[in-house]
């Protein structure tokens, strides 16, 4: 039998997000391929905002504006 070639797994970076209304969400996944370069973690906010829009469409509940994002500690 022929062996299958291993597929590349996409890795993620986890972020904690604080909103201006005081709520906090933990462990939001952002693809590692989006991060890095000269912008550092700045592109993560755009990805998280897009996730929030998708969640809002599905649930009908709106999130407030993002106050800050911070990488989750590595376990």
SVG drawing of the C-alpha trace seen along z (x, -y; Angstrom):
<svg xmlns="http://www.w3.org/2000/svg" viewBox="-31 -51 40 53">
<polyline fill="none" stroke="black" stroke-width="0.4" points="0.0,0.0 1.1,-3.5 1.5,-5.9 -0.2,-9.2 1.9,-12.3 1.5,-14.2 -0.7,-17.2 0.4,-20.5 -1.6,-21.4 -2.6,-25.0 -1.4,-26.4 -3.3,-29.0 -2.4,-31.6 -4.9,-32.2 -5.9,-35.7 -7.8,-37.1 -10.1,-40.0 -11.4,-42.8 -14.3,-44.8 -15.2,-48.4 -18.3,-47.3 -16.1,-45.3 -16.7,-41.8 -13.8,-39.5 -13.5,-36.5 -10.7,-34.0 -8.8,-31.8 -9.9,-33.3 -8.2,-31.5 -6.3,-33.4 -4.3,-31.7 -0.6,-32.0 -0.1,-32.7 -1.9,-36.1 0.5,-37.2 4.1,-38.2 6.1,-40.5 6.3,-44.2 2.7,-44.4 3.2,-41.8 -0.1,-41.0 -2.0,-44.0 -3.7,-41.9 -5.3,-39.7 -7.7,-42.4 -9.1,-42.5 -9.5,-38.7 -11.3,-38.8 -13.6,-41.6 -14.6,-39.5 -15.3,-36.5 -17.4,-38.9 -19.4,-39.9 -20.1,-36.3 -21.1,-35.5 -23.4,-38.5 -25.1,-37.4 -25.7,-33.9 -26.8,-34.9 -28.4,-38.3 -26.4,-39.7 -23.9,-42.5 -20.5,-42.8 -19.1,-46.2 -16.0,-47.7 -12.7,-45.9 -10.7,-47.7 -7.6,-45.5 -6.3,-42.1 -3.5,-40.1 -2.0,-36.8 -3.2,-34.0 -0.5,-32.5 1.0,-29.2 0.0,-26.2"/>
</svg>
